[in-house]
Amino acid sequence: SQGMRFTDAYAAANVCSPTRAALLTGKTPARLHLTDFLSGLVFPHAALTTPDWQRHHLALEEVTLAEMLKPAGYETFYFGKWHLGRQEHFPAAQGFEHSIWVLTWGFRSYFYPWPAAGNLPGKEGDYFTDSLTDRVIESLEQPHDRPFFLFLSYFNPHRPTEAKEEHIRYYEEKLTPEHLQRNPINAGMIHSLDENVGRIMQALDDLQLAKDTLLIFTSDNGGNHYAALPPKTNNAPLRAGKGSAYEGAYRVPLLVRWPGTVPAGIESSEPVSSIDFFPTFQALSGQDPPADQVIDGINLLPHLKDQQPLDREALHWHYPHYHHGGASP
């Protein structure tokens, strides 16, 4: 209701790590040689083999959003899930001045003590999503002498499927035979996500930053439709889900709010992708692309501001891996 909602937004990949790499660089996962989640799945007897060029980190020579925005005067923050390489490839090595809870592998619980390496404090019983938002809001409340770029990567509703008991009970009581979505724990996870996005929005209002802040909400892949009983989610009417070669794996939410610049309460059916954020932020920060820059995304600003059609012939994907026990052509 406060911005533009895209009905045909697509993740750059059907799993997390390659989409995150594409979002940060504006390049397709195939160009980055990072096409599977890290560290991927192994099928030693499969008919097809994984490409030998597959990387297990985002290469340090790639220019990220943070590295591109920093020369334009932006202070850069990263919060939450990283999943683009181990310590030598953490956000600090990719242009982020401040980072909280840099995590690649090992996340096993949403409740403190969360048993994985990271730097997010907490106390017994804390829910990870709430604690992460606390740190984000604390950072927003600090004095800033520069504009900021803040990348907040929540885990919800990624596995493990864990929610607060009061939220689980709420959705158990709402469940009827007609519901396509039948997992009250997953619903509780999304409830917490929704609450915490609301807290961020309220903080921007309270700090009188909302009018000057471009706020984007999106995801790194389609819903995981098989990872629990009852199924974690249902992507109908889209086919299949995360890890597949079908639309349920790639179609994602995309909401863009920028009061006074992006019209409120409108929908767009233009096909857009994670690769489009880099050139959009580059244009927004007043920078011209270097002559030698290779970018696969396109600048969305003319569409966001004036609903100009996008000059795009097609979107394409390349996932030369097995997932869910089958090949994704």
GIQUI-V519219 format. One record per residue. N is the residue number from 1. RES is the residue in one small letter. PSI is psi in radians with two decimals (NA if undefined). OMEGA is omega as a letter, one per 30 degrees, with the letter a starting at -180 (NA if undefined). Layout:
n-><N	N>
res-><RES	RES>
psi-><PSI	PSI>
omega-><OMEGA	OMEGA>
This chain:
n-><1	2	3	4	5	6	7	8	9	10	11	12	13	14	15	16	17	18	19	20	21	22	23	24	25	26	27	28	29	30	31	32	33	34	35	36	37	38	39	40	41	42	43	44	45	46	47	48	49	50	51	52	53	54	55	56	57	58	59	60	61	62	63	64	65	66	67	68	69	70	71	72	73	74	75	76	77	78	79	80	81	82	83	84	85	86	87	88	89	90	91	92	93	94	95	96	97	98	99	100	101	102	103	104	105	106	107	108	109	110	111	112	113	114	115	116	117	118	119	120	121	122	123	124	125	126	127	128	129	130	131	132	133	134	135	136	137	138	139	140	141	142	143	144	145	146	147	148	149	150	151	152	153	154	155	156	157	158	159	160	161	162	163	164	165	166	167	168	169	170	171	172	173	174	175	176	177	178	179	180	181	182	183	184	185	186	187	188	189	190	191	192	193	194	195	196	197	198	199	200	201	202	203	204	205	206	207	208	209	210	211	212	213	214	215	216	217	218	219	220	221	222	223	224	225	226	227	228	229	230	231	232	233	234	235	236	237	238	239	240	241	242	243	244	245	246	247	248	249	250	251	252	253	254	255	256	257	258	259	260	261	262	263	264	265	266	267	268	269	270	271	272	273	274	275	276	277	278	279	280	281	282	283	284	285	286	287	288	289	290	291	292	293	294	295	296	297	298	299	300	301	302	303	304	305	306	307	308	309	310	311	312	313	314	315	316	317	318	319	320	321	322	323	324	325	326	327	328	329>
res-><s	q	g	m	r	f	t	d	a	y	a	a	a	n	v	c	s	p	t	r	a	a	l	l	t	g	k	t	p	a	r	l	h	l	t	d	f	l	s	g	l	v	f	p	h	a	a	l	t	t	p	d	w	q	r	h	h	l	a	l	e	e	v	t	l	a	e	m	l	k	p	a	g	y	e	t	f	y	f	g	k	w	h	l	g	r	q	e	h	f	p	a	a	q	g	f	e	h	s	i	w	v	l	t	w	g	f	r	s	y	f	y	p	w	p	a	a	g	n	l	p	g	k	e	g	d	y	f	t	d	s	l	t	d	r	v	i	e	s	l	e	q	p	h	d	r	p	f	f	l	f	l	s	y	f	n	p	h	r	p	t	e	a	k	e	e	h	i	r	y	y	e	e	k	l	t	p	e	h	l	q	r	n	p	i	n	a	g	m	i	h	s	l	d	e	n	v	g	r	i	m	q	a	l	d	d	l	q	l	a	k	d	t	l	l	i	f	t	s	d	n	g	g	n	h	y	a	a	l	p	p	k	t	n	n	a	p	l	r	a	g	k	g	s	a	y	e	g	a	y	r	v	p	l	l	v	r	w	p	g	t	v	p	a	g	i	e	s	s	e	p	v	s	s	i	d	f	f	p	t	f	q	a	l	s	g	q	d	p	p	a	d	q	v	i	d	g	i	n	l	l	p	h	l	k	d	q	q	p	l	d	r	e	a	l	h	w	h	y	p	h	y	h	h	g	g	a	s	p>
psi-><-0.33	0.04	-2.59	2.31	2.20	2.22	-0.30	0.96	2.47	2.41	2.64	-0.26	2.95	0.03	3.04	-1.02	-0.84	-0.60	-0.74	-0.71	-0.71	-0.71	-0.70	-0.39	-0.31	0.18	2.61	2.65	-0.65	-0.69	-0.57	-0.17	0.64	1.54	-0.09	2.83	2.70	2.18	0.30	3.11	2.59	2.21	1.45	-0.39	0.27	2.69	-0.55	2.53	2.67	2.41	2.45	-0.10	0.02	2.16	2.78	0.49	2.84	2.09	2.39	-0.43	-0.21	2.41	2.10	2.98	-0.76	-0.75	-0.55	-0.66	-0.44	-0.80	-0.35	0.09	0.22	2.44	2.36	2.37	2.51	2.26	2.31	-2.58	2.34	-1.24	0.66	0.47	2.81	-2.87	-0.76	-0.12	0.26	2.94	-0.61	-0.49	-0.10	0.43	-0.02	2.12	-0.57	2.37	2.49	2.31	1.21	1.94	2.43	-1.33	2.81	0.05	2.07	-0.15	2.52	-0.12	2.39	2.45	2.11	2.06	1.20	2.73	2.34	-3.07	0.59	2.03	2.86	3.09	2.85	2.22	-0.16	2.51	2.23	-0.78	-0.69	-0.78	-0.68	-0.74	-0.65	-0.79	-0.64	-0.82	-0.68	-0.70	-0.68	-0.59	-0.24	2.64	2.41	2.22	0.10	2.74	2.73	2.63	2.08	2.07	1.94	2.04	1.57	2.72	-0.65	2.41	0.63	2.67	2.71	2.55	1.67	2.32	2.95	2.50	-0.69	-0.56	-0.67	-0.82	-0.71	-0.79	-0.45	-0.70	-0.45	-0.35	2.28	2.87	-0.37	-0.25	2.25	-0.70	2.09	0.25	1.74	-0.41	-0.78	-0.68	-0.68	-0.62	-0.74	-0.58	-0.82	-0.69	-0.82	-0.79	-0.75	-0.57	-0.70	-0.66	-0.68	-0.80	-0.70	-0.67	-0.72	-0.68	-0.85	-0.60	0.06	0.70	-0.19	-0.75	-0.47	0.21	2.16	2.03	2.18	2.33	2.19	-3.03	2.91	-0.13	2.95	3.02	2.48	1.80	0.02	-0.09	0.41	2.93	2.07	2.84	2.48	-0.72	3.00	2.08	0.18	2.46	0.13	2.63	2.39	-2.61	-2.81	2.30	-0.15	3.14	0.32	3.01	-0.51	-0.33	-0.38	-0.52	2.28	2.83	2.61	2.04	2.32	2.14	2.24	1.51	2.29	-0.19	-0.88	2.13	2.55	2.57	0.53	2.77	2.63	2.36	0.20	2.30	2.13	2.89	2.86	-0.52	-0.18	-0.23	-0.68	-0.96	-0.48	-0.82	-0.54	-0.77	-0.71	-0.64	0.11	0.36	2.45	2.42	2.37	2.65	-0.55	0.15	2.29	1.98	2.39	-0.37	3.03	2.70	2.13	-0.12	-0.81	-0.58	-0.72	-0.73	-0.77	0.15	0.55	2.45	2.60	2.40	1.37	2.27	-0.71	2.78	2.53	2.80	2.68	2.00	1.43	1.01	2.93	2.54	2.61	0.41	0.07	2.99	2.59	1.77	NA>
omega-><a	a	a	l	l	l	a	l	a	l	a	l	a	l	a	a	a	l	a	l	l	l	a	a	a	a	l	l	a	l	a	a	l	a	l	l	a	g	l	l	a	l	a	a	a	a	a	a	l	l	a	l	a	l	l	l	l	a	a	l	l	l	a	l	a	a	l	a	a	l	l	l	a	l	a	a	l	l	l	a	l	l	l	l	a	a	a	l	l	a	a	l	a	l	a	a	a	l	l	l	l	a	l	a	l	a	a	a	l	a	a	g	l	a	l	a	l	a	l	l	l	l	a	l	l	l	a	a	l	a	l	l	l	a	l	a	l	l	l	a	l	l	l	l	l	l	a	l	a	l	a	a	l	l	a	f	l	l	g	a	a	l	l	a	a	l	l	a	a	a	l	a	l	a	l	l	a	a	l	l	a	a	a	l	l	l	l	l	l	l	l	l	a	l	a	l	l	l	l	a	l	l	l	l	a	a	l	l	a	a	a	a	l	a	a	l	l	a	a	l	l	a	l	a	a	a	l	l	f	a	a	l	l	a	l	g	l	a	l	a	a	l	a	l	a	a	l	l	a	a	a	l	l	l	a	l	l	a	l	a	l	a	a	l	a	l	l	l	l	l	l	a	l	a	a	a	a	l	l	l	l	l	a	a	l	a	l	l	l	a	a	a	l	a	l	l	l	a	a	a	l	l	a	a	a	l	l	l	l	l	a	l	a	l	l	a	l	a	a	a	l	l	a	l	a	a	l	a	NA>
